[in-house]
Amino acid sequence: MASEESRTPQPPAKDDGATHPRSALLIDWGGVLTTNLFESFTAHCERIGIEPQSLRSRFAGDPEARDHLIALEKGQLEEASFERRLSGLLECEPEGLIDGLFEGVRPDEAMLEAVRRARASGVRTALVSNSWGVHRYPRELFQELFDGVVISAEEGIRKPSRRMYELGAERAGVRAGQCVYVDDLPFNLTPAQELGMATILHTSAAGTIPELERLLDVPLSDALAQAPAG
């Protein structure tokens, strides 16, 4: 799952997928295979009377809040402790804070179907995700979606550590240069690019799936039919 440091848009790195198709897909969870995390965060802040920008500002510019988040994502801080510490900074009730922030997050069915189709076409796949705890993932789907799984709290490291991406490639059974990496946060793309991966900055299934189809050279566009109407 993603953590917010900067949402400044930047174009995805270009790669000649038609001439040199990649053979593996590494992909983030929160905000890529799910709906937008920050929309859910904003909605919960509004429900409990917190200015949404205050949460973003804490994670972006408050070293104490950043340290708490990093410790949570690395599995060094329990969820209840994180909730107590963050709620003290935000001046809100701690109980259920994380669940409330994630209440509006739903699977992105089109993106999940694209991963299924890619894997069925012979593309090796791995999840590479920063986590807020480890129990919010639909583990029952992992066997059909991924050849390998890298979750920050289980590894004791977090993106943008290069090791997260290296582990993703290793668990997919491929070299880094064979991979496409997809994330919704620009700064998480940089280490993947440095390792020779093609990258996609995800903003929507409609934008990402055609790029995956091009870079992996497999048919995926029909997965967009899984997107909800409206």
BALUM-16028 format. One record per residue: residue in one letter; x, y negated, z negated of N, C-alpha, C in turn. Coordinates in steps of 0.05 Angstrom, whole numbers, padded with zeros to 5 digits, always signed. Atoms other than C-alpha are relative to their C-alpha. Layout:
<sites>
AXYZXYZXYZ
...
</sites>
This chain:
<sites>
M+00017+00024+00000+00000+00000+00000+00017-00025+00000
A-00016+00024-00004+00023-00071+00014-00001-00017-00024
S-00001+00022+00019+00044-00126-00032+00005-00025+00015
E-00002+00024-00016+00040-00198-00010+00024-00017-00008
E-00022+00018+00005+00104-00239-00004-00003-00023+00020
S+00004+00021-00021+00090-00277+00061-00019+00011+00020
R+00018-00008-00021+00034-00274+00111+00005-00015+00026
T-00007+00015-00024+00070-00317+00163+00000+00019+00024
P+00000-00018-00023+00053-00284+00230+00026-00001+00015
Q-00022-00001-00019+00109-00261+00275-00006+00022+00020
P+00007-00020-00020+00105-00222+00339+00014+00026-00005
P-00014-00026+00004+00121-00147+00337+00023+00001+00019
A-00023-00004-00018+00187-00126+00365-00008+00016+00025
K+00007-00013-00025+00181-00106+00438+00019+00024+00005
D-00015-00024-00005+00203-00038+00461-00011+00012+00026
D+00009-00011-00026+00200-00005+00530-00010+00028-00004
G+00011-00026+00006+00155+00051+00508-00007+00016+00025
A+00006-00014-00025+00136+00068+00580+00024+00015+00010
T-00024-00012-00010+00208+00083+00598+00013+00019-00020
H-00012-00015+00022+00232+00109+00531-00020+00004-00022
P+00020-00003+00021+00172+00134+00492+00011+00011-00026
R-00007-00009+00026+00180+00144+00418-00015+00026-00006
S+00012-00026+00005+00164+00212+00389-00010+00003-00029
A+00009-00002+00027+00146+00195+00317-00013-00026-00009
L+00014+00023+00010+00100+00148+00279+00002+00000-00030
L+00000+00005+00028+00114+00121+00210-00020-00023-00005
I+00022+00019+00002+00056+00081+00182-00006-00006-00030
D+00008+00009+00027+00035+00041+00120-00029+00009-00005
W+00027-00007+00007-00029+00057+00083-00018-00025-00003
G+00018+00022+00006-00062-00004+00051+00003-00023+00019
G+00000+00021-00019-00082-00056+00102+00006+00009+00028
V-00005-00011-00027-00064-00011+00161-00019+00023+00005
L+00019-00022-00002-00102+00054+00151-00025-00005-00017
T+00024+00010+00014-00151+00016+00108-00008-00027+00010
T+00008+00028-00005-00189-00049+00114+00020-00018-00015
N-00018+00020+00010-00154-00113+00094+00000-00002-00030
L-00002+00001+00029-00128-00112+00023-00006-00028-00011
F+00001+00027+00011-00125-00187+00014-00029-00011+00001
E+00028+00007+00000-00198-00195+00033-00014+00012-00025
S+00011-00013+00024-00215-00146-00023+00009-00015-00025
F-00011+00014+00023-00169-00182-00072-00015-00027-00003
T+00014+00026+00001-00202-00249-00054-00028+00003-00011
A+00028-00005+00009-00272-00221-00064-00001+00005-00030
H+00001-00006+00029-00255-00194-00133+00007-00025-00017
C-00007+00025+00014-00222-00259-00155-00025-00018-00002
E+00024+00017+00000-00285-00296-00135-00021+00011-00019
R+00019-00012+00018-00328-00246-00173+00005-00006-00029
I-00007+00003+00028-00291-00256-00238+00008-00029-00007
G-00004+00028+00005-00282-00331-00231+00029-00009+00000
I-00028+00008-00003-00208-00334-00212+00004-00012+00028
E-00007+00011-00026-00183-00379-00157+00017+00020+00015
P-00016-00020-00015-00159-00329-00104+00029-00008+00005
Q-00027+00009-00006-00099-00372-00088+00019+00004-00024
S-00017-00003+00024-00075-00365-00160+00013+00028-00001
L-00012-00027-00001-00064-00290-00150+00022+00001+00020
R-00021+00001-00021-00026-00301-00086+00024-00016-00009
S-00022+00017+00009+00015-00356-00117+00017+00014-00021
R-00015-00014+00020+00034-00312-00176+00019+00020+00013
F-00017-00020-00012+00060-00256-00132+00021-00013+00018
A-00019+00012-00018+00094-00304-00084+00022-00016-00014
G-00019+00019+00012+00127-00352-00133+00006+00002-00029
D-00004-00003+00029+00124-00328-00205+00018+00024-00005
P-00018-00023+00004+00185-00284-00222-00011+00021-00019
E+00010-00020+00019+00149-00252-00281-00021+00018+00014
A+00020-00016-00014+00089-00231-00238+00013+00018+00021
R-00014-00016-00020+00136-00207-00183+00014+00024-00013
D-00013-00022+00014+00175-00165-00233-00020+00021-00008
H+00021-00019+00008+00111-00133-00259-00009+00016+00025
L+00009-00013-00024+00089-00117-00188+00021+00020+00011
I-00022-00018-00009+00156-00088-00168+00002+00025-00018
A-00001-00023+00018+00157-00044-00230-00024+00018+00004
L+00024-00016-00005+00086-00020-00216+00005+00016+00026
E-00003-00014-00025+00103-00003-00144+00022+00021-00001
K-00021-00020+00003+00166+00034-00165-00008+00023-00020
G+00008-00020+00019+00127+00075-00216+00013-00003-00027
Q-00013+00005+00025+00164+00043-00274-00018-00013-00021
L+00020+00013+00018+00102+00009-00304-00027+00013+00004
E+00027-00012-00002+00036+00043-00319-00020-00021+00008
E+00021+00018-00009-00027+00014-00290-00011-00017-00022
A+00012+00015+00022-00056-00005-00357+00019-00022-00010
S-00019+00020+00008+00008-00042-00376+00001-00023+00020
F+00001+00020-00021+00008-00078-00309-00025-00018-00002
E+00025+00016+00002-00064-00099-00318+00001-00019-00024
R-00002+00018+00023-00050-00127-00388+00018-00023+00006
R-00020+00021-00005+00010-00166-00364-00010-00020+00021
L+00010+00018-00021-00022-00193-00300-00024-00016-00010
S+00024+00014+00010-00088-00210-00335+00008-00023-00019
G-00010+00022+00017-00048-00251-00386+00009-00024+00016
L-00009+00022-00017-00019-00292-00329-00024-00013+00014
L+00023+00011-00015-00086-00300-00294-00023-00009-00019
E+00021+00007+00020-00127-00309-00359-00027+00012+00007
C+00024-00015-00006-00177-00255-00343+00001+00026-00017
E+00001-00025+00015-00199-00189-00374+00018+00022+00014
P-00018-00020-00013-00148-00132-00362-00014+00025+00010
E+00011-00026-00006-00194-00072-00361-00013+00001+00028
G+00011-00004-00027-00209-00048-00291+00009-00020+00021
L-00009+00021-00018-00169-00104-00258+00009+00012+00027
I-00010-00011-00026-00134-00060-00206-00023+00012+00016
D+00023-00011-00015-00197-00021-00189-00018-00021+00012
G+00016+00023-00011-00234-00087-00181+00013-00012+00024
L-00014+00011-00022-00181-00114-00135-00003+00017+00025
F+00002-00018-00023-00186-00052-00091-00028+00009+00006
E+00027-00010-00003-00261-00045-00095-00010-00002+00028
G+00010+00004-00027-00273-00071-00025+00016+00014+00022
V-00018-00013-00020-00219-00029+00009-00013+00026+00009
R+00012-00023-00012-00246+00023+00057+00019+00012+00021
P-00016-00012-00022-00213+00072+00106-00006-00014+00026
D+00004+00010-00027-00203+00044+00176-00001+00025+00018
E+00004-00025-00013-00233+00102+00214+00013+00001+00027
A-00014+00001-00026-00205+00080+00281+00029+00006-00002
M-00029-00004+00004-00134+00078+00255+00006+00029-00009
L-00004-00028+00008-00141+00145+00220-00003+00019+00023
E+00003-00017-00023-00167+00176+00284+00023-00002+00019
A-00023+00003-00018-00109+00147+00323+00023+00016-00011
V-00022-00016+00011-00060+00180+00275-00006+00030+00005
R+00008-00028-00006-00098+00246+00282+00007+00008+00029
R-00004-00006-00028-00096+00242+00357+00030+00000+00008
A-00028+00001-00006-00023+00223+00359+00014+00026-00010
R-00012-00025+00010-00004+00282+00315-00009+00024+00016
A+00009-00022-00017-00047+00329+00356+00014+00001+00027
S-00014+00001-00025-00009+00306+00417+00030+00006-00003
G-00028-00008+00004+00057+00327+00386+00017-00022-00013
V-00015+00021+00014+00078+00261+00353+00004+00007-00029
R-00005-00005+00029+00111+00271+00285-00009-00025-00015
T+00011+00022+00015+00079+00228+00232+00008+00000-00030
A-00006+00002+00029+00096+00202+00162-00013-00025-00011
L+00010+00023+00015+00063+00156+00112+00024-00013-00015
V-00021+00015+00015+00110+00102+00083-00014-00023-00014
S+00019+00018+00013+00071+00064+00030+00011-00009-00027
N-00002+00011+00027+00082+00018-00030-00026+00004-00014
S+00024-00009+00014+00033+00040-00083-00005-00016-00025
W+00010+00010+00026-00008+00010-00140-00011+00024-00015
G+00008-00025+00010-00009+00075-00178-00001+00020+00023
V-00002-00021-00020-00014+00141-00141-00026+00015+00004
H+00024-00016-00001-00086+00165-00149-00021-00012+00019
R+00020+00012-00018-00122+00119-00098+00002+00010+00029
Y-00003-00011-00027-00098+00157-00037-00018+00024+00004
P+00017-00024-00005-00145+00208-00005+00018+00023+00008
R-00020-00021-00005-00096+00265-00012-00011+00023+00017
E+00012-00022-00016-00145+00313+00020+00004-00004+00030
L-00004+00006-00028-00131+00278+00086+00030+00004+00009
F-00029+00001-00007-00055+00281+00082+00009+00023+00018
Q-00009-00023-00015-00047+00351+00110-00007-00002+00029
E+00007+00003-00028-00084+00334+00174+00012-00025+00013
L-00010+00025-00011-00052+00265+00182+00030-00001+00003
F-00029+00006+00002+00021+00270+00163+00017+00025-00002
D-00020-00021+00004+00082+00314+00169+00017-00006-00024
G-00015+00008+00024+00115+00275+00112-00014-00023-00014
V+00012+00021+00016+00094+00228+00057+00022-00013-00018
V-00018+00015+00017+00135+00173+00023-00016-00022-00014
I+00016+00019+00017+00099+00136-00034+00019-00012-00021
S-00020+00013+00016+00139+00085-00072+00002+00009-00029
A+00000-00007+00028+00118+00103-00143+00010+00028-00005
E-00010-00028+00003+00137+00176-00130+00030+00001+00006
E-00029+00001-00007+00206+00156-00103+00017-00017-00018
G-00015+00019+00017+00225+00101-00152+00013-00022+00016
I-00009+00021-00017+00239+00054-00094-00024-00011+00015
R+00022+00012-00014+00196+00008-00052+00010-00015+00025
K-00006+00017-00023+00194-00027+00015+00004-00028-00010
P-00015-00005-00025+00232-00064+00041+00027+00014-00003
S-00024-00016+00001+00286-00017+00016+00003+00018+00025
R-00005-00016-00024+00317+00016+00077-00005+00030-00006
R+00002-00029+00006+00315+00083+00041-00029+00010+00004
M+00027-00008-00004+00239+00084+00045-00004+00009+00029
Y+00004-00005-00028+00242+00083+00121+00017+00025+00008
E-00017-00023-00005+00300+00133+00123-00014+00025-00009
L+00015-00023+00010+00259+00181+00080-00023+00007+00018
G+00022-00004-00018+00200+00171+00126+00009+00016+00025
A-00010-00014-00024+00241+00192+00187+00009+00029-00007
E-00009-00026+00008+00273+00250+00149-00024+00019-00004
R+00022-00017+00006+00206+00277+00126-00018+00005+00024
A+00013-00005-00026+00177+00270+00196+00017+00019+00017
G-00018-00018-00014+00237+00311+00219+00012-00012+00025
V-00010+00014-00024+00264+00259+00268+00022-00020-00008
R-00019+00022+00004+00318+00207+00276-00015-00027-00001
A+00013+00026+00002+00301+00135+00259-00006-00012+00027
G+00003+00012-00027+00310+00114+00332-00023+00012+00016
Q+00023-00012-00013+00253+00160+00352-00027-00011-00009
C+00025+00007+00014+00202+00124+00308-00012-00027+00009
V+00015+00025+00001+00149+00071+00314-00008-00004-00029
Y+00009+00006+00028+00135+00037+00247-00021-00022+00001
V+00022+00019+00000+00070+00000+00233-00005-00009-00029
D+00005+00012+00026+00058-00048+00175-00015-00026+00004
D+00015+00025-00003+00013-00108+00161+00015-00023-00012
L-00016+00022+00012+00068-00149+00127+00026-00003+00016
P-00023+00003-00018+00122-00179+00172+00027+00008-00013
F-00027-00005+00012+00180-00173+00122+00005+00030-00004
N-00004-00029+00002+00168-00098+00117+00008+00012+00027
L-00009-00010-00026+00184-00091+00191+00030-00002+00004
T-00028+00006-00005+00254-00118+00187+00019+00024-00004
P-00018-00023+00003+00289-00057+00157-00004+00022+00020
A+00006-00019-00020+00254-00012+00206+00014-00007+00026
Q-00013+00009-00024+00279-00054+00264+00030+00004-00002
E-00029-00003+00004+00350-00053+00235+00008+00030+00003
L-00006-00029-00003+00346+00024+00235-00005+00010+00028
G+00004-00008-00028+00328+00024+00309-00029+00008+00006
M+00028-00007-00005+00253+00035+00302-00014-00022+00016
A+00019+00020-00012+00202+00001+00346-00020-00007-00022
T+00018+00008+00021+00154-00039+00303-00025-00013+00011
I+00025+00013-00006+00082-00063+00305-00010-00014-00025
L+00013+00015+00022+00054-00118+00261-00030+00003+00003
H+00029-00007-00002-00016-00093+00247-00017-00023-00009
T+00022+00019+00008-00074-00142+00246-00027+00012+00004
S+00026-00013-00005-00129-00098+00274+00005+00026+00016
A-00002-00025-00016-00141-00029+00304+00000-00007+00030
A+00003+00007-00029-00159-00063+00370+00027-00009+00011
G-00026+00009-00009-00089-00093+00373+00021+00022-00002
T-00021-00019+00005-00048-00036+00344-00002+00025+00017
I+00003-00026-00014-00077+00025+00379+00010-00001+00029
P-00012+00001-00027-00061+00002+00450+00031-00001+00000
E-00030+00001+00002+00011-00014+00428+00011+00028-00007
L-00009-00027+00007+00017+00055+00396-00002+00018+00025
E+00004-00015-00024-00010+00086+00460+00024-00005+00019
R-00022+00007-00018+00044+00049+00500+00026+00011-00010
L-00026-00007+00011+00102+00063+00454+00003+00030-00003
L-00001-00029+00004+00085+00136+00441-00006+00016+00025
D+00007-00012-00025+00060+00150+00511-00019+00024-00004
V+00021-00020+00005-00001+00189+00486-00026-00015+00001
P+00026+00013-00002-00075+00174+00498-00013-00003-00028
L+00011+00006+00026-00104+00140+00436-00024-00019+00001
S+00020+00021+00000-00153+00087+00460-00028+00009-00007
D+00027-00010+00007-00214+00131+00451-00004-00001-00031
A+00003+00002+00029-00200+00126+00376-00015-00025-00008
L+00014+00025+00007-00228+00055+00378-00030+00004-00001
A+00029-00006+00002-00297+00086+00386-00008+00006-00029
Q+00006-00005+00028-00290+00104+00312-00004-00025-00016
A+00003+00026+00015-00291+00030+00293-00029-00005-00004
P+00029+00006+00005-00357+00009+00260-00010-00022+00018
A+00012+00020-00017-00403-00032+00303-00003-00026-00015
G+00003+00026+00012-00406-00107+00290+00024-00010-00013
</sites>
